[in-house]
Amino acid sequence: MHIPDAFLPLWQSSIYWIVALVFIALALKWAKHELSEDKIPLVAVLAAGIFAIQAFNLPVAMGTSGHLVGGALAASCSAHRMRPSSS
């Protein structure tokens, strides 16, 4: 999000950081156990697509702007492809 300085109170920002760190830890744990070499190109293409989608800024209230949510789209499109193989 692109927001002005001091737009969010410090206590609220701290909560968001804690939530983000939890999800970063979960993502790293998932990558360590589930990400194999054959899945890396798919993840790379999805990351590039997310970057392109999120380049479009949408104006929202009080002079801020938001991005399209490419991460949710990538997660829903790739969920079945990222499951561990049953071999």
C-alpha positions, -999 to +999 in steps of 0.1 A: +000+000+000+012+035-007+000+057+021+013+089+036+035+090+066+017+087+099-015+076+082-017+045+103-011+046+141+020+029+153+001+003+173-019-007+142+013-009+121+028-032+147-001-056+144+002-057+107+040-064+110+033-093+134+007-108+110+031-104+081+060-120+099+037-150+107+028-155+071+064-150+060+075-177+084+047-200+070+058-193+034+094-201+042+084-233+060+063-243+030+091-235+005+116-256+025+094-287+025+073-285-007+090-264-033+109-287-057+130-277-087+102-285-112+079-260-095+103-231-095+095-219-131+058-218-122+064-198-091+086-174-111+060-169-138+033-162-112+056-137-094+062-118-127+025-118-133+017-105-099+043-077-104+027-067-137-009-068-123+001-048-092+016-021-114-019-007-118-027+017-090-063+024-081-072+056-062-090+050-029-102+072-001-082+100+014-055+104-012-041+069-010-039+043-037-042+005-038-031-023-060-050-052-076-047-083-055-024-105-077-013-127-048-048-141-042-052-147-079-019-166-081-028-187-050-062-197-064-047-205-098-018-225-086-032-242-055-037-276-072-004-274-090+016-268-058+003-298-039+029-325-032+029-354-056+015-386-043+042-410-054 
